[in-house]
């Protein structure tokens, strides 16, 4: 039945709310108590240097539970955040196993300084590789977004804070949890469609003919020349000796000609990969202590051959009440990982992803006889075809299928993280906590090219080994006073923190191996380069916070932190950062309670300033030099100009929010408006090359990010056996430069100017194809002496005018989560989406050449090229003479709007009657799918690209199907 109190009151009830209530109270069904949602309504969240009740907290914080993290078959926790937190943009720029996602919270906070958020693990800033944290060890993740939430971390939290809380043992019987999964991965997005062998030969014949035609050569002569030279131009005849000239002078394939092979290079360079994961943990606790111990194993193969990520991890976490006045704890974690990462993210000829795309299928990967049969060596084995006959555009002398198994592209890491604390209780309301944390990362890179096959054979093979050691530690001493006086409550925090960072690196290379299958530098004869460097950084901080609330209705807070950074000169070393915030829990007011409508209603606002010192160099204010060897004599050359006046970049953050819950917490929501202004932007100001310096570090301008965030959590149906939850979050973003020292700055394909965003494309505008001759056309804009502008077109790319063509940043981002539970079955799905923004697809241009790149694969779109019979097209005429039409322009700028089914999970928990007999507390089997479906217009390109919106021959995202079981003893 519908609640009569709600009907009798004079409060308007949305029809959808009545619908939800009506369905939820299905006649004859016993409705379970909303224990989960009622608990969430006033849940305790982890915030800076402590915890707080979500409804009374004055800052903006979003929390992700362990259930939402563990339901994702991801290697790195950064890839589990997308679509789950409003205002957080997580972009997986590479599908290479072991890679991380780029994360931005509430927009881009800087132009050239880092915009990465701070990771805090169990209350202490974390400097290790985020890959080292096993998702199975995580209890929750809190994302701090505004100044009140993150200002206590000062400069380190200027771009937001992500707090990771690891699991702890709980009081009671010891528990053993086991999670085993087996998965299979393939491409999440099918690659660009290409022409067939028959189509390619006819198209390239056309390109040859058009290239030959001139005032001295007639069309008939050019056609004959194209027929005669086609096989020689491409280097191979897949149609056999019976069709020496497979395309006639009419441009059509000879009757009866059939390709003798069709070797799709993706079939040999890419694969359906496996993913194996095992997590085991033991936990328990008593009245005065608890423990958590975990072991983890992951073997995640990549879809590219010889790529993958293997990890072994362990964690031990102990907390103990030694005395009534003393609590101590330790959290030790170690991870050993091996990432096999062949080149897969740039335009190198040995890029395994690019090679699978640009070599057409008529070039075989095993050597063939004239009749199409395989050539065999003396042992009867296939012989890899390195294509010495191939044109250079078709990766001449390359065969990654042959060389990669003999090469090494290994990144090994040892990550150790140790944390310890001691908390002293002087009075019930007065506590002192001292923390120490150390993060040690030892990295070893091993890159070896074999001396037997491929490019390495010309130099007898080569090897490069790189080692780096990163050590950082943080100490903090925090005094907290928390006291209630009748209807008053105060919380005061004060403390000091020190952060120290050290980095050391060394690298060397050698070549000319005398024997194969020896991979270490000792086995090579010729010494190559040898380099080494080190860096240090220090940050001393003092911080304080005060919170006050009255009657659990009115809340105010303020914080201040002073940071001294070694990145700046002594005169500008210190920066002071602060925040103020307040909230009103209106639902505790009598006049709101009497409405019998709101279960929760809180209005909050905050404002504050933070600093950013994350420059690309640790010594930006000093003169920097490069060292050179000049015939055995050492020499130095000035590399950077001194900038002693360089100072902190400042972020000013405004946040206004409204949180509500109605209908017995069946509908909860949160609406927030934010404004994030960055001042004194740290930026490398370009200099004229004639001055001998590329740029200098300066504080140049201001930047503003504004937007709205909306979250809604609903339970449309809840009965004894069935529950349905639907959650949605949406955020908007408007990024704008508000001040620059001069009119504009061109940076690559982007233009920085007042009123624009940091990622505005500044490239020539594509007009189309000249219907009269098939030439490409770009827009030109000329200005006369009187300032009058005239628009025109040109077929010469160098004469095209660059204009603004939109931003890569999406206007709207969000996620939709649906979960259903029926008896022992559970089902959930997560859809993430982005609306707006643009992507410059430079990968696609590799397949769109006009014919000047002989032998390189062609997109199926080339079938729509200009011909005298097809003049209404945006693909120019073919020719072996380049027309530069694939140069950067708006022609290859595509909408960034997309939606992706990030995760689908289906599970079944055996009834206790079954697993109880086996001594189990829980036994669940499940199947999961990651990146199951992608909805996007521009087929072939993965819409999840880098933040600047430019593709770069990246490793594609993977679709992973996983089967597993979870057991608790």
N, C-alpha and C positions, 0 to 999 in steps of 0.2 A: 504494500500500500504506500501511497505517496504521503509524506509527512504533512499532517493537517496544519501544524503550526506554520509551516512555510506557506500553505495556501491561504490561511486566514490572515496572515500578515499583509501589510500594504506594500510589500516590496515586490518589484517586478522580477519574475523568474524567467530567464531565457528558455525558450521552448526546448532547446537541446538539453538543458539541464533536467527538465521534466522527463524528457525521453530517456535520459540516462537512468534516472531514478526508477522510472517505470519498468524498464527492462531488468534492472538490477534486482528488483523485488518480485521476481516471477512467482506467481502463485504456486504454493506447494513446495517451494524451495527454501531451504534454510540458508540464510545469508551469513557468511563468515564475518567475523569482526575485522574491520580494516586495520589490522595490527601493523602492517607494513607502512601504509600511507600515514597512519597516525604517528608512527614513530618518526617518519621522515619529516613531518611537519615541524618538529622542534628538535631535529637531530643535532648532535654535537659535531662540528666540523673542525678540521685541523687548519689553523691559521698561523700567522707569523709568531713564532716563539710561544706557542700554546694552542689552546682550544677555545671554542666559543659556541654558544647556541646559535643556530643559523638564523632564527627569527629575530633575535635581539642584536645581531652583529651589525655594525654600522658600515661595513665594507661590502664589496661585491665579491662573492666567492661561489664557485660551482664545484660540485663533488661528483666523482665517478666511483662507483662501488667496485669491489673485486669481482662481482658476478659479471658486470659489463666488460671488464678487462679480460677475464678468463674465458669468456665466450668467443674470443677472437683468436684465430690461429696466426698470430703475428710474432715475429722475432723480436721486434723492438716496440716498446710501449708507446713511442711517439706516434706510431701508425694506428694505435687503438683510440686516439683522441678525436680523430676527424668525425664531424657530424654529431658529437656528443656534448659539446660545450658551446653555447652561443658566444660569438665574439672571438672564437679561436679558429684560426686557419691553419690546418695541417696539410702540407703538400708533399706527397711522396714523389720526389723528383726522379727516383730510380727504383726499379724492382729488384736490383741486385740483392740477394739475401745478405742480411747484416747491415744494410744501409739504413739511415735514419730519415725521418721526415723533417722538413723545414717547418717551424712553428712560429706563427705571429699571433700575438694577442692584442686585439683591438687596433689592428692596422700596423703601419710601418712607422716606427718611432724615430728613425734616423735615415739619412741618405747613404752615408758611407761607413759610419760606425755600426757596430753590431746591433741587430734588432732581436736577437735571440733571448728568450726568457731564461730566468734562473731556475735551475732544478734544485730542490731542497729534499733531502732524503732523511726521514726521521728527525726533522727539526734542524738539520745542519746543511748548509750549502754543499752541493755535490759537484766534484770536478772530474769524476771518472767518466768513462764511456757509458752512455746511457744504455748501450747494448748489454752491458754487464748485469743489469737488473732483470731478473727473471720475472715475467708477468705473474707467474704462480706465487711469488713471494709477496705480492702487493695486496694490502688490505684496502686501500683507497687512494684516490688522487684528488687533491684540491687544487683548483686553478684560481689564483688571486689576481684580480683584474684592475682594481682601482688603487688610488693612493693610500687610502686607509688600510687596505688589505696588504699592500706590499711595501709601503714606505719604510717600515722598520728594517728592510733589507737594503735601504739606501740605494747607492748606485748599482748594486748587483741586481736589484729588482726593478730597474727602470722600465724594462720591457715585459713586466708581468712575472709572476712566480708560479711554478708548478711544484706543489708539495706532494711527495710520494711517501706514504706511510706503509711500512712493511708489516707483515703479520707478526703477532705475538701469541704466545701460549695463553690459554684461558684456564681459569680455575676449574678443577674437576678431573675427571678421568682422562688419562693420556689418550691421544688420538693419533692415528696414522692415516694419512691421505695419499692416495696413489692416483695419478692421472697418466694414462697411456694413450697416445694418438698416432695414427698413421694417415698421411695425406698424400695427395697427388696434385701437382701444379702444372698449369699451362698458361698460355697468354690470356690476359684478361680482355684484350681487344685484338681482333684480327688485323693483321698488317694490311697496308695499302694493296688494293687490287692491281694486278699487273696484266699486261697484254700477254697473249700466248706466243709461242715460237713462230707460228705462221703469221700472226699479226705483226710481230716485230720485224720479220724479214721484209714484209711488204711496206711497212712504215719506213724502215731504214733505206729501202730502195728509193722511196719517195724523197727522203732527205738527201740522198746522193744525187738524184736527178735534179732537184732544185738547186743543189750546190754547184752542179756542173753548168747549169744554164747560164748563158751570158749573151752578150751581143754577137759574140763570135761563134757560139755553140747553140744550135737549134734545139728545140724540145726533143725532136726525134733522136738527134745525136746524143743528147744528155741521157735519154732513156736507155739507149744502147750501152753507153758507158756505165750507167748504174747497174745494168744487168751483168755486164762483164766483170765489174769490180766489187760487187756486193760481198761475195765470199771472202775475197782478199781483205776487204775493209774490216770485216768482223772477225777474221782469223779462223773461221771454222765453218764447215758445211754439215749440219746435222741431218741432211736429207740423203747423204751417201753419194757414191761415185756415179750412180745412174742419173743424178740430177745435179750435174756440175754447175748449172746456172738455174738455181731453184726459182727465181722470179723472172718472168719474162718482161719484154719491153712494154707491155701493157700494165705493168705494176702488179700483176696477179701471180699467185703461186702456180707453178707448173702443175698441170693436171696429173694426179696420181702421186705427187710429192707428199711424203709423210715423214715427220721427224722420227729418227730412229731411237731417240732417247728424250727424256724430259726430266732432268735432274733438278728438282726444287732444292735449292741450297738450304732452305729452312729445315728440310728433313734430316740433314746431316749435321747442321750447326746448332739446331735447337731440338728439344726433347720434352716429353712429359716427365717431369721431375718428381722425386719422392720427398716427403717431409716426415721425419720421425721425431717424436718428442716423448720424453718420460720425465715426470716430476714426482718426487717422493718427499714427504715432510712428516716430521714427528713434532708434536706439541703437547703441552700440558701445563699444569700449574697448581699451586697450593695457595694457602692464605697469604703467604709472604713472598712467593717467587713464582716465576713462570719461565718457560723456555720455548723456543721454536728453532728447529733444525731442518734444513732442506737440502736436497740434492737434485740437480737437474741435468738433463742431457738433451741436446737438440742437434739434429742433422738435417739441414734444410738445403736441398739441392736446388740449383737454379735451372731455368729453362734453357739457358745457353750452356753448351758443353763446357766442362771443366770449371763451372762456377758453382759456388755453394757457400754455406756458412755452417760451421760446426762449433758447438759450445758446450763446455762443462762448467757447472756452477754449483756453489754451495754457500750456505748462510747459516750462521749461528747467532741467535739473539737471546740474551738472558737478562732478566730484570729481577732484582731481589731487594726485599726490605731487610737490610742488615740490622738496623735498629729502628725503633719507632720514629726516630728523628733523622734516619739516614736511609735513602734509597740509592742503589747503584745499578748500573746496567752496562752492557756491552753488546755491540752489534758488529759482527765480523763477516765480511763477504769476500769471496774470491771467485774469479771467473777466468777460465782459459778459453780462448777462441781462435779459430782459424777461418779466415775468409779467403776463398779462392775467387779471385776477381780478374778475369782476363779483360783487356781493354774493351769498354762497352759504353763510353759516354762522350766520345768526341769524334772528330772527322779523321782519325788515324786510319791508315789502310788496314791495320790489323784489328780494327774494331769488329768483334765477332757478331754483334747485332747488325751493324751496317753491312757487313759482308753477306749475311744471309738475305739482305734486301736488294743490294745493287748488282749482284751477279745474276744474269738471266739464266733460265733453266736449260738453254741450249749449250751452255758451257758445262761439260761434265765434271763431276768431282773425282771420278776415276778415269784414267786414260782409256780411250776407245779406239777400236780399229775402224777402218773405213766402212765396214758393214754394220757398225754399231755394237759389235761384241766388245767385251772387256779385254784389255791387254793384261797379261799376267806376268809376274816376275818368275824367276827360276824355281821358286817354291810354290808357285801356283796361287799367289796372293794378288789381290787387286793393287794397282799402282796409282797412287794419288796424282791427280792432274793439277799442276801448279800454273797452268795456263801461260806459258812463256809466249804463246802465240796471241794471247788476248791483248786487246788495246789497253792502254794504261787506265782508262776510265772504268774498265771492268776488273780492276785489281790484278794487274799482271803480276805473275810470280807469287801469288798468294793462294794459300789453301789452309785456312785455319783448322779444318778438320784433321789435317795431317800434323800441323805443328803444335797446336795447343796441348795435346796429350804428352808431348815431349818437353814442353816449356813449363815454367813455374811463374805464377802470379799470385803470391801468397802474402797475406797480411796476418801476422800472429800478434795476439795481445794477451798480456797478463794484467788483469785488473784486480787490485786489492783495495778494499774500503774498510776502514776500521773506525768505529765510533765508540766513545765511552762517556758516561756521565756520572756525576754524583750530585744528589739533591739533598740538601740539609733543611730540616724543618725546625726553625728556631721557636716559632709560635704557630698555632694552627693557621694563622693568617699570614705568616711571614716565612717565605722559602727562598733559599739560595741554590742555584743550579750552575754547575760548571761543566762545560762540554769540551771534548776534544775530538777532532775528526781528522783523519788522514786519508788521502786518495793517492794511490800509486799506480801509474799506468806504464807498462813497459811494452813498447811496440817494436816489432821486427818485420821488415819488409824484405822479401826475397823474390827477385825478378830475374829469370833465367831464360835465355833463348838458346835453343839447342844448335849444335854445330853440324847436324846431319841434313836437315831439310829447311827450306824457306830462306828468309833474308839472313838469318843467323849463320847459315852455312858459308856465306861470302866472307865472313870475318872470323870463322872458326868458333862461333858462339860467343855469348857474352853473359855476364852476371853482374847484378847490382844488389848490394845489401845495404839496408838502411836500418838504423836503430835509434830509437828516441826513448827518453825517460822523462815522464812528467810526474812531479811530486808536488802536492799541495796539502796544506793543513790549515785548519781553522780552529781557533780557540775562542770560547765565549764564556762570559761570567754574567749571569742574570739574577737579579734580586727582584722578587715579586711579593707584593703586599695585596691581599684580597680580603675584604672585610664587609660585612653587612651591619648596618646600624638601623634597626627598625625597617623602615621602608626605603632606606638608602643602601646603595651598594657601590663600592669603589674597588677598582683594580689598578694598581700602579706597578709599572715595570721599569727597571733601569739596568743598564749593563754596558759592557765593553766587549768588543770583538776584534780579533786580529786574523788576517788572512795572508798567507804567504804562498807564492807560486814559483816553481822552478821548472825549467824546460831545458833539456840537453839533447842534441841530435848529432849523429855522425853517419856518413854515407861514403861508400867507395864502390868502384866498378873495375872489372878486368875483362879481358877478352882473349880469344885464341886458346881454346881447349885442345889438348892433344888427344884426349879420349872422350867419347860420348858417355852420357849417363853419370857424369861427375858434376855436381851442381855448385860446389863451394868455390869461392874465389881462389883458394890455394891451388886448384886444378887448372887455372888459366894462367897464361904466360905474360900477357901484356897489361901493364897497369894503366888504368884510365884515370878518371877523376877521383878526387878525395876531398870531402868537405866536412865541416863540423861547425856548430854554433850552439849558443846557450842564451837563455833569457831568464830574468827574474822580475817578479812583481810583488809589491806589498801594499796592503790596504789596512789601515787602522781606523777603527770606528768606535763611536760612543753613541748610545741610543737610549731613548726613554719613551714611555707611553703611559697615558692616564685614561681610564674609562670610568664613567659614572652613570648609574641609572637610578631612577626614582619610581617606586611602585611597579617595577617591571613593565613600565610603559614608556618612559622617556629616557633615551640613551644618548650620551655624548662621549666623544673620544678625541684624543689628540696625541700626536707622536712627533718626535724629532730625532734626527740622526745626523751626525757629523762624520764625514768620510775624508780620510787623507790618502790620496792615491799617488804612487810613485810614477804614474804615467805623465804627470804634469810637473812643471818647474816648481821649486819651493815656494815661489811667490803665489802660485795659483793652485797649490796642492789640495787645499781643503775646500770642501763643499758642504753646505748645510741643507738638509732636506726635511720636509715636514708634511703633516697632514692633519686635517680636522674632519670630523664626521659626526653625524647624529641620526637617530632613527626614532620613530614614534610607532609603538605597537598599539595601533588604534583598536585592534580587536579586544584589548583588555579594558577598553572604556565601556562604561555601563550603557551608553546610548548606542554603541555598536552591538554589544551583547544582546540587548533587547530586540534587535532586529531578527535574531535567530536565523541569520543568513551566513555570516562570515565565521568560519572556523579560525581564520588567520587573516590579518590585514596589517601590514607594516609598510610605512613610508620611510625611506632612508635617503641620505644625501652625504656626499663627501667631496673634499677638494684638497689637493696637496701637490707638492713638487718633489721630483726625484732627479737624480743626475745620471749621466751616462759617460763613462770614460773608456769604452771598449773600442779603441782605435786598432787599426791593423798592426801597428808597431807599439812596442812598449816604451819607446824613447822618442816620441814624436816631437818633443820640444827641443831636442838636441840636434846638432849637426851629425849627419850619418855619412859613412864612407863605405865604398866598395874597395876590395883589395884585389890586385891583379898580379900575375906573374909575367914579367917582361924579360924573356930570355934569361931566366934565373934570378933576375933582380925584382925585389918586391916593390910594389907601388900602390898608391892610394888615389882614389878619385872621389870627389864629393858626390854623394848620392841624394841627400836631402838637406834642404835649407833649415836652419834653426828657427823655431817658432816659440820663443819663451813666453809669449803672451797667450798661448793656447790655454783655454779653460774648459770647465765642465760644460757638457751639453745638458740642458735642463728640460725635463718633461713635467708639464703642469696638467694634472688630471682632475676632471670634474665628473662626478657620477651622481645620478638621481634615479632612484628605483622604487618600485611598488611591488610588494609581494602579497599574494592573497591565496586563500583556500576556502572553498565553499562546498556545500552538499556533503557534509561529514568527511571532508578531505578528499572527496572523490574527484574534484577538479581543483588543481593547484596551478598557480601561475606566477610569473615574474616578468615585469617590464622594466627596462632600464634604458636611460639615455646617458651616453658618455661623450665627453669632449677631451681629447688628448692633444695638448699643444707642446711641440718641441721647439725650444729656443736655443740660440747659439749653436746651431748644428755643426758637428764635426764633419769636415769634408776636405777631400784632396782637391784644392783649387788647381785647375790646369794652367800650365805655363807654356809659352811658345817654345818649340823644340830648339830654337836657336839659342836659348838661354842655358841649355845644358841640363835642365831639370824638367821632369815631366809634370810635377805639381808640388804643392806645399800644403801642409796641414793648416786649417784655419777654421774659425767659427763664423759661418757665413750667412745664416738666415734662420727662418722659422718654418715650421711644418705643423699642420693640424689634421687630426683624425676625428671624425664625428660619426655617430651612428646610434641606432636603437637595437636593443636585444630583447627578444621575446621567448619565453619558455612556457610550455603548457604541459601539465601532467594529468592525465585523466584515467579513470577506471570506468568505462562504459558499462561493463557487466561484471558482477561479482556474486556468485552463488556458492553453495556448498562444494560443488565439484568443478565449477568453471569460473575462471577469472580472465578478463581481457583488459590490458593496459595499453594506452596509446599516449606517447610522449612526442612532442615536437618542439624544436627550437629553431629560431630564425634570427639572423642579425644582419644589419645593413652597415655599409662602410662608405664614407666619403673622405678621401685622402686629398689634401690640398696644400700646396706650398704657398705660404703667406708672405714670405720675405726672402729676398736674395740681394747680394751686394751689387749685382749688375743685372741687366735685362734678362738674360737667359744663359744656360749652360748646356751644350750638346755633349751627351755622354753615350757613345755608341749609337744605338737605334732609339735612344730616349732623349727627350728635351725637358730640362728643368727650367720652369719659369713660374712666376707668380700667378696663381690661379689654377695651375695644373697640378697633376699628381706626380709622384716620384717615378712612376712607370708609364709615362705617356709616350706612345710610339711617335717618332718623328722621322718619317720615311716618305719616299715618293708615292704619290697616289696613282694607282692603276686606272687607266681610262678604258682599256679594252683592246680590241684588235681592229686594225684598219681593214674594213671590208673590201677595199679595192685591191690590196696586195698582201694581206696577211701579216703585216708587220705589227709588233707590239706598240702600244701607245701609253705614255705617261703624261700627267698634267704638268704644264709649265705656268708659272706666274711671273710676269715681268712688271716692273714699276718704272714709269717714266720720270722725267725731271720734276714734274708737278705733283708726284705722289700718286698718280692714277695707275691702277693695276689692270693688267690684261691677262686673261686666261687663254691658254692654248694647249697644244699637244706636241709631243715629240716622240720619235722612234729611237732616239739616242738616249740611253739611260743616263749618261753623264750630264745631260742637259735638263733632266727632270728636276722639278722643285720639290724639296722636302716639305711636308706639311704635317700637322698633328692628325693622328689617325686613331685616337682613343687610348684607353689605359688597359693594362693587363689585369688590374685589380677588379675582382667581381663586386657588383653592387649589393648583392644579397647572397648569404650563405646559410646553410642550416642542415638539419637532419631530422628524420622521422623514424621513431622506434615503435615497434608493435610487439607485444608479448602476450601469449596466450598460455593458459595452463588448464588442462582438463584431466582431472584425476591424477594419474601418474605421468601424463604426457606434458611436455613443455615445448613451446615454439616461440622464437623471436626473430625479428628481422630489423636491420638498420639500413636506411636509405640516406645517403648524403647527397647534397646538391649545391650548385652554385649558379647564380644568374648574373649575366653581364661579364664584362671583361673580355679581352681579346688575346689570342695566341698567334704568334708568328711562327708558322710551321716551316722551318728551314730544312727539316728532314725530307719533307715532301718534294722540295725543289730538286733534290737529287734524282728524282724519278721523272722530272718534268722538263728535262733538257730538250732543246729543239732538234737535236740530232748531231750537235757538235761534240757530244761525249760518246764516241763510238763504243758500242758494246755494253754500255751501262743500261740497267733495266729501265723500263718505261712504265709509267702509270697507265691504267686503262683509260684515264681521262684523255690521253693523247689521241685516242681514236676520234675525238671530236675536234681535231686540229683544223685550221683553216685550209680550205681547198677552193678552187673556183666554183665548185658546186655547193660548198658549205661555208658561206661567208658570215653567217650570224653565229659567231662563236667567240669565246674568250681565250682560246688556245691558238697561238700564232702558227703560221705555216712552218713546215719542217725544212731544215737545211743543215748541211754540215758546216756552214759558216755561222758562228755564234751571233746571236742577236741580244744577248744579256737579259733575256726576258725573265729568267729565274732569279735575277738580282733582287735584293730586298725591296719589297713594295707592298702596298695594301692588297695586291692580288693574292698573296699568301697569308693574309691576316684573317683569322677565322674567329667566330664567336666562341667564347669560353663557357657558355651555358651548358650544363650537363647534369645528369643525375646518375648515381651509381648505387646499386644494391651492394653495400659494403659487406654485409654479413647476414647469413641466414643460419639458424641453429634449430635443430629438432632433437629432442631427447626423451628418454623414457627411464623412469626410476622404478626398479623392481619393487613390488609390494613388500613390506617388512616381513610378511609371513614367509617369504622366500629367502631373502638375504639374512634375516635374523638367525635362521638355523645355521648359517655359515659363520656366525660371529661377526657379521658386518653391521655397521650402523646405517650405511647407505651404499647403494650400488646403482649407477646410472650409465647407460649407453647413449651415445649421441652421434650425430653427423652434423658437420658445419661446412659452410661454403663462404669463402672470402672473395670479394670482387666478382660476384656471380654474374651480374648483368651491368652493362653500361649503356646509357641512352645519350647519344651524341650525334650531331648531324654530319660532321666531317669524318667520314669513315676512314679508319686506318690509324688515326692519331689518338693517343691516349690523352684525354682532356686534363688529367692531373699532371701539370707541368711545373716548371720552376716558377717562383713568384714573379719574376720579371717577364714571364709570358713568352719565352723563346725556347723552342725545341733545340736539342743538340745531340741527336743520335743516341738517345738514352736507352738504357735497359728498360724494357716494357714492364708494366705492372703485371703481377701474376694472379691468376684465378686458382685458388686452392680449395680442394674438397678434402675434408678430414673426417676420419672415423675414429672414435675413441671411447674409452670407458673411464669412469671415476668411481673409486671405491674408498670408503672410510671405515677403518677398523676401530 
